[in-house]
Amino acid sequence: MEKVEPIRDPKKIEHLKKYLLGAGNMRNYALVVLGLNSALRISDILSLINIFSKAVKEKINPSPE
């Protein structure tokens, strides 16, 4: 397995954020900003998104009781 290092240079982080915004990729921009500001791993963020999306789907289409 290849070793992965975090991006530590603030200029590189800002460049990445500007690139994602300029490319119109709001989903990835939001994931990057959320990860940077919360210090969560991407797997944790995706788990939260899955839980949230399931809750929204249940709210929109409630199961019959």
Jmol script that loads the backbone (N, CA, C; Angstrom):
load data "model"
ATOM      1  N   MET A   1       0.844  -1.174   0.000  1.00  0.00           N
ATOM      2  CA  MET A   1       0.000   0.000   0.000  1.00  0.00           C
ATOM      3  C   MET A   1       0.892   1.242   0.000  1.00  0.00           C
ATOM      4  N   GLU A   2       0.481   2.229  -0.738  1.00  0.00           N
ATOM      5  CA  GLU A   2       1.258   3.450  -0.865  1.00  0.00           C
ATOM      6  C   GLU A   2       1.002   4.372   0.323  1.00  0.00           C
ATOM      7  N   LYS A   3       2.052   5.050   0.766  1.00  0.00           N
ATOM      8  CA  LYS A   3       1.931   5.978   1.885  1.00  0.00           C
ATOM      9  C   LYS A   3       1.346   7.293   1.384  1.00  0.00           C
ATOM     10  N   VAL A   4       0.403   7.854   2.134  1.00  0.00           N
ATOM     11  CA  VAL A   4      -0.252   9.101   1.768  1.00  0.00           C
ATOM     12  C   VAL A   4       0.047  10.141   2.831  1.00  0.00           C
ATOM     13  N   GLU A   5       0.443  11.303   2.392  1.00  0.00           N
ATOM     14  CA  GLU A   5       0.741  12.408   3.303  1.00  0.00           C
ATOM     15  C   GLU A   5      -0.315  13.502   3.140  1.00  0.00           C
ATOM     16  N   PRO A   6      -0.667  14.191   4.222  1.00  0.00           N
ATOM     17  CA  PRO A   6      -1.635  15.290   4.105  1.00  0.00           C
ATOM     18  C   PRO A   6      -1.017  16.502   3.404  1.00  0.00           C
ATOM     19  N   ILE A   7      -1.871  17.321   2.844  1.00  0.00           N
ATOM     20  CA  ILE A   7      -1.418  18.581   2.249  1.00  0.00           C
ATOM     21  C   ILE A   7      -1.269  19.569   3.400  1.00  0.00           C
ATOM     22  N   ARG A   8      -0.064  20.045   3.625  1.00  0.00           N
ATOM     23  CA  ARG A   8       0.197  20.929   4.761  1.00  0.00           C
ATOM     24  C   ARG A   8       0.346  22.390   4.353  1.00  0.00           C
ATOM     25  N   ASP A   9       0.643  22.631   3.101  1.00  0.00           N
ATOM     26  CA  ASP A   9       0.875  23.992   2.629  1.00  0.00           C
ATOM     27  C   ASP A   9      -0.463  24.713   2.438  1.00  0.00           C
ATOM     28  N   PRO A  10      -0.709  25.805   3.189  1.00  0.00           N
ATOM     29  CA  PRO A  10      -1.982  26.531   3.056  1.00  0.00           C
ATOM     30  C   PRO A  10      -2.239  27.034   1.636  1.00  0.00           C
ATOM     31  N   LYS A  11      -1.184  27.380   0.899  1.00  0.00           N
ATOM     32  CA  LYS A  11      -1.366  27.855  -0.477  1.00  0.00           C
ATOM     33  C   LYS A  11      -1.898  26.738  -1.371  1.00  0.00           C
ATOM     34  N   LYS A  12      -1.410  25.527  -1.171  1.00  0.00           N
ATOM     35  CA  LYS A  12      -1.889  24.388  -1.962  1.00  0.00           C
ATOM     36  C   LYS A  12      -3.345  24.068  -1.627  1.00  0.00           C
ATOM     37  N   ILE A  13      -3.711  24.207  -0.362  1.00  0.00           N
ATOM     38  CA  ILE A  13      -5.100  23.962   0.045  1.00  0.00           C
ATOM     39  C   ILE A  13      -6.023  24.991  -0.599  1.00  0.00           C
ATOM     40  N   GLU A  14      -5.627  26.259  -0.565  1.00  0.00           N
ATOM     41  CA  GLU A  14      -6.434  27.305  -1.195  1.00  0.00           C
ATOM     42  C   GLU A  14      -6.532  27.077  -2.702  1.00  0.00           C
ATOM     43  N   HIS A  15      -5.449  26.650  -3.317  1.00  0.00           N
ATOM     44  CA  HIS A  15      -5.460  26.366  -4.759  1.00  0.00           C
ATOM     45  C   HIS A  15      -6.440  25.237  -5.067  1.00  0.00           C
ATOM     46  N   LEU A  16      -6.447  24.196  -4.250  1.00  0.00           N
ATOM     47  CA  LEU A  16      -7.379  23.085  -4.440  1.00  0.00           C
ATOM     48  C   LEU A  16      -8.821  23.554  -4.317  1.00  0.00           C
ATOM     49  N   LYS A  17      -9.106  24.368  -3.301  1.00  0.00           N
ATOM     50  CA  LYS A  17     -10.470  24.865  -3.109  1.00  0.00           C
ATOM     51  C   LYS A  17     -10.906  25.740  -4.280  1.00  0.00           C
ATOM     52  N   LYS A  18     -10.016  26.619  -4.761  1.00  0.00           N
ATOM     53  CA  LYS A  18     -10.343  27.478  -5.901  1.00  0.00           C
ATOM     54  C   LYS A  18     -10.556  26.639  -7.164  1.00  0.00           C
ATOM     55  N   TYR A  19      -9.733  25.612  -7.329  1.00  0.00           N
ATOM     56  CA  TYR A  19      -9.878  24.735  -8.490  1.00  0.00           C
ATOM     57  C   TYR A  19     -11.243  24.053  -8.489  1.00  0.00           C
ATOM     58  N   LEU A  20     -11.637  23.509  -7.339  1.00  0.00           N
ATOM     59  CA  LEU A  20     -12.918  22.815  -7.252  1.00  0.00           C
ATOM     60  C   LEU A  20     -14.086  23.770  -7.482  1.00  0.00           C
ATOM     61  N   LEU A  21     -13.998  24.982  -6.941  1.00  0.00           N
ATOM     62  CA  LEU A  21     -15.060  25.969  -7.169  1.00  0.00           C
ATOM     63  C   LEU A  21     -15.113  26.385  -8.634  1.00  0.00           C
ATOM     64  N   GLY A  22     -13.950  26.613  -9.232  1.00  0.00           N
ATOM     65  CA  GLY A  22     -13.879  27.031 -10.635  1.00  0.00           C
ATOM     66  C   GLY A  22     -14.379  25.963 -11.586  1.00  0.00           C
ATOM     67  N   ALA A  23     -14.200  24.699 -11.203  1.00  0.00           N
ATOM     68  CA  ALA A  23     -14.647  23.596 -12.045  1.00  0.00           C
ATOM     69  C   ALA A  23     -16.143  23.334 -11.869  1.00  0.00           C
ATOM     70  N   GLY A  24     -16.768  24.070 -10.950  1.00  0.00           N
ATOM     71  CA  GLY A  24     -18.198  23.882 -10.703  1.00  0.00           C
ATOM     72  C   GLY A  24     -18.498  22.593  -9.963  1.00  0.00           C
ATOM     73  N   ASN A  25     -17.520  22.084  -9.256  1.00  0.00           N
ATOM     74  CA  ASN A  25     -17.686  20.816  -8.550  1.00  0.00           C
ATOM     75  C   ASN A  25     -18.011  21.081  -7.077  1.00  0.00           C
ATOM     76  N   MET A  26     -19.232  21.525  -6.816  1.00  0.00           N
ATOM     77  CA  MET A  26     -19.632  21.925  -5.471  1.00  0.00           C
ATOM     78  C   MET A  26     -19.625  20.759  -4.487  1.00  0.00           C
ATOM     79  N   ARG A  27     -19.945  19.556  -4.950  1.00  0.00           N
ATOM     80  CA  ARG A  27     -19.965  18.401  -4.056  1.00  0.00           C
ATOM     81  C   ARG A  27     -18.578  18.144  -3.483  1.00  0.00           C
ATOM     82  N   ASN A  28     -17.583  18.068  -4.356  1.00  0.00           N
ATOM     83  CA  ASN A  28     -16.225  17.800  -3.891  1.00  0.00           C
ATOM     84  C   ASN A  28     -15.678  18.969  -3.081  1.00  0.00           C
ATOM     85  N   TYR A  29     -16.027  20.202  -3.475  1.00  0.00           N
ATOM     86  CA  TYR A  29     -15.614  21.375  -2.703  1.00  0.00           C
ATOM     87  C   TYR A  29     -16.167  21.291  -1.289  1.00  0.00           C
ATOM     88  N   ALA A  30     -17.446  20.961  -1.178  1.00  0.00           N
ATOM     89  CA  ALA A  30     -18.074  20.858   0.141  1.00  0.00           C
ATOM     90  C   ALA A  30     -17.435  19.752   0.973  1.00  0.00           C
ATOM     91  N   LEU A  31     -17.106  18.628   0.345  1.00  0.00           N
ATOM     92  CA  LEU A  31     -16.451  17.534   1.075  1.00  0.00           C
ATOM     93  C   LEU A  31     -15.068  17.942   1.574  1.00  0.00           C
ATOM     94  N   VAL A  32     -14.314  18.661   0.731  1.00  0.00           N
ATOM     95  CA  VAL A  32     -12.978  19.111   1.127  1.00  0.00           C
ATOM     96  C   VAL A  32     -13.072  20.105   2.280  1.00  0.00           C
ATOM     97  N   VAL A  33     -13.945  21.083   2.168  1.00  0.00           N
ATOM     98  CA  VAL A  33     -14.079  22.097   3.224  1.00  0.00           C
ATOM     99  C   VAL A  33     -14.571  21.466   4.522  1.00  0.00           C
ATOM    100  N   LEU A  34     -15.534  20.570   4.433  1.00  0.00           N
ATOM    101  CA  LEU A  34     -16.023  19.881   5.632  1.00  0.00           C
ATOM    102  C   LEU A  34     -14.907  19.067   6.277  1.00  0.00           C
ATOM    103  N   GLY A  35     -14.144  18.365   5.476  1.00  0.00           N
ATOM    104  CA  GLY A  35     -13.042  17.574   6.013  1.00  0.00           C
ATOM    105  C   GLY A  35     -11.970  18.425   6.661  1.00  0.00           C
ATOM    106  N   LEU A  36     -11.643  19.549   6.042  1.00  0.00           N
ATOM    107  CA  LEU A  36     -10.616  20.435   6.600  1.00  0.00           C
ATOM    108  C   LEU A  36     -11.069  21.070   7.909  1.00  0.00           C
ATOM    109  N   ASN A  37     -12.322  21.463   7.978  1.00  0.00           N
ATOM    110  CA  ASN A  37     -12.809  22.183   9.153  1.00  0.00           C
ATOM    111  C   ASN A  37     -13.233  21.267  10.295  1.00  0.00           C
ATOM    112  N   SER A  38     -13.482  20.002  10.011  1.00  0.00           N
ATOM    113  CA  SER A  38     -13.943  19.096  11.064  1.00  0.00           C
ATOM    114  C   SER A  38     -12.889  18.068  11.461  1.00  0.00           C
ATOM    115  N   ALA A  39     -11.855  17.921  10.665  1.00  0.00           N
ATOM    116  CA  ALA A  39     -10.793  16.929  10.895  1.00  0.00           C
ATOM    117  C   ALA A  39     -11.334  15.497  10.858  1.00  0.00           C
ATOM    118  N   LEU A  40     -12.432  15.287  10.127  1.00  0.00           N
ATOM    119  CA  LEU A  40     -12.970  13.945   9.945  1.00  0.00           C
ATOM    120  C   LEU A  40     -12.322  13.300   8.726  1.00  0.00           C
ATOM    121  N   ARG A  41     -12.215  11.986   8.772  1.00  0.00           N
ATOM    122  CA  ARG A  41     -11.732  11.246   7.606  1.00  0.00           C
ATOM    123  C   ARG A  41     -12.844  11.197   6.567  1.00  0.00           C
ATOM    124  N   ILE A  42     -12.458  11.000   5.311  1.00  0.00           N
ATOM    125  CA  ILE A  42     -13.452  10.973   4.242  1.00  0.00           C
ATOM    126  C   ILE A  42     -14.452   9.840   4.452  1.00  0.00           C
ATOM    127  N   SER A  43     -14.013   8.710   4.996  1.00  0.00           N
ATOM    128  CA  SER A  43     -14.945   7.605   5.247  1.00  0.00           C
ATOM    129  C   SER A  43     -15.990   8.002   6.290  1.00  0.00           C
ATOM    130  N   ASP A  44     -15.595   8.780   7.284  1.00  0.00           N
ATOM    131  CA  ASP A  44     -16.549   9.257   8.295  1.00  0.00           C
ATOM    132  C   ASP A  44     -17.538  10.244   7.685  1.00  0.00           C
ATOM    133  N   ILE A  45     -17.038  11.131   6.840  1.00  0.00           N
ATOM    134  CA  ILE A  45     -17.915  12.117   6.195  1.00  0.00           C
ATOM    135  C   ILE A  45     -18.926  11.424   5.292  1.00  0.00           C
ATOM    136  N   LEU A  46     -18.477  10.450   4.517  1.00  0.00           N
ATOM    137  CA  LEU A  46     -19.391   9.735   3.619  1.00  0.00           C
ATOM    138  C   LEU A  46     -20.435   8.947   4.400  1.00  0.00           C
ATOM    139  N   SER A  47     -20.052   8.408   5.556  1.00  0.00           N
ATOM    140  CA  SER A  47     -21.024   7.710   6.406  1.00  0.00           C
ATOM    141  C   SER A  47     -22.097   8.674   6.898  1.00  0.00           C
ATOM    142  N   LEU A  48     -21.678   9.870   7.292  1.00  0.00           N
ATOM    143  CA  LEU A  48     -22.644  10.880   7.733  1.00  0.00           C
ATOM    144  C   LEU A  48     -23.585  11.271   6.601  1.00  0.00           C
ATOM    145  N   ILE A  49     -23.036  11.403   5.404  1.00  0.00           N
ATOM    146  CA  ILE A  49     -23.856  11.769   4.254  1.00  0.00           C
ATOM    147  C   ILE A  49     -24.869  10.670   3.955  1.00  0.00           C
ATOM    148  N   ASN A  50     -24.452   9.403   4.040  1.00  0.00           N
ATOM    149  CA  ASN A  50     -25.374   8.291   3.800  1.00  0.00           C
ATOM    150  C   ASN A  50     -26.498   8.282   4.827  1.00  0.00           C
ATOM    151  N   ILE A  51     -26.174   8.510   6.089  1.00  0.00           N
ATOM    152  CA  ILE A  51     -27.188   8.549   7.148  1.00  0.00           C
ATOM    153  C   ILE A  51     -28.154   9.699   6.890  1.00  0.00           C
ATOM    154  N   PHE A  52     -27.618  10.871   6.535  1.00  0.00           N
ATOM    155  CA  PHE A  52     -28.448  12.039   6.280  1.00  0.00           C
ATOM    156  C   PHE A  52     -29.363  11.813   5.088  1.00  0.00           C
ATOM    157  N   SER A  53     -28.824  11.247   4.008  1.00  0.00           N
ATOM    158  CA  SER A  53     -29.639  11.049   2.805  1.00  0.00           C
ATOM    159  C   SER A  53     -30.751  10.028   3.052  1.00  0.00           C
ATOM    160  N   LYS A  54     -30.483   8.997   3.859  1.00  0.00           N
ATOM    161  CA  LYS A  54     -31.535   8.035   4.203  1.00  0.00           C
ATOM    162  C   LYS A  54     -32.635   8.704   5.010  1.00  0.00           C
ATOM    163  N   ALA A  55     -32.253   9.571   5.940  1.00  0.00           N
ATOM    164  CA  ALA A  55     -33.246  10.273   6.756  1.00  0.00           C
ATOM    165  C   ALA A  55     -34.103  11.191   5.900  1.00  0.00           C
ATOM    166  N   VAL A  56     -33.491  11.862   4.940  1.00  0.00           N
ATOM    167  CA  VAL A  56     -34.238  12.751   4.054  1.00  0.00           C
ATOM    168  C   VAL A  56     -35.199  11.943   3.186  1.00  0.00           C
ATOM    169  N   LYS A  57     -34.745  10.809   2.646  1.00  0.00           N
ATOM    170  CA  LYS A  57     -35.613   9.971   1.820  1.00  0.00           C
ATOM    171  C   LYS A  57     -36.806   9.464   2.615  1.00  0.00           C
ATOM    172  N   GLU A  58     -36.581   9.067   3.871  1.00  0.00           N
ATOM    173  CA  GLU A  58     -37.678   8.594   4.712  1.00  0.00           C
ATOM    174  C   GLU A  58     -38.657   9.720   5.025  1.00  0.00           C
ATOM    175  N   LYS A  59     -38.151  10.928   5.175  1.00  0.00           N
ATOM    176  CA  LYS A  59     -39.014  12.080   5.450  1.00  0.00           C
ATOM    177  C   LYS A  59     -39.869  12.403   4.241  1.00  0.00           C
ATOM    178  N   ILE A  60     -39.283  12.290   3.042  1.00  0.00           N
ATOM    179  CA  ILE A  60     -40.008  12.597   1.814  1.00  0.00           C
ATOM    180  C   ILE A  60     -40.987  11.471   1.480  1.00  0.00           C
ATOM    181  N   ASN A  61     -40.544  10.227   1.598  1.00  0.00           N
ATOM    182  CA  ASN A  61     -41.377   9.076   1.268  1.00  0.00           C
ATOM    183  C   ASN A  61     -41.512   8.170   2.504  1.00  0.00           C
ATOM    184  N   PRO A  62     -42.359   8.555   3.447  1.00  0.00           N
ATOM    185  CA  PRO A  62     -42.474   7.722   4.645  1.00  0.00           C
ATOM    186  C   PRO A  62     -43.058   6.344   4.333  1.00  0.00           C
ATOM    187  N   SER A  63     -42.569   5.334   5.019  1.00  0.00           N
ATOM    188  CA  SER A  63     -43.090   3.991   4.810  1.00  0.00           C
ATOM    189  C   SER A  63     -44.460   3.870   5.454  1.00  0.00           C
ATOM    190  N   PRO A  64     -45.386   3.133   4.812  1.00  0.00           N
ATOM    191  CA  PRO A  64     -46.730   2.979   5.394  1.00  0.00           C
ATOM    192  C   PRO A  64     -46.671   2.166   6.681  1.00  0.00           C
ATOM    193  N   GLU A  65     -47.479   2.575   7.629  1.00  0.00           N
ATOM    194  CA  GLU A  65     -47.478   1.882   8.925  1.00  0.00           C
ATOM    195  C   GLU A  65     -48.632   0.924   9.036  1.00  0.00           C
TER     196      GLU A  65
END
end "model"
wireframe off; spacefill off
backbone 0.3
color backbone group
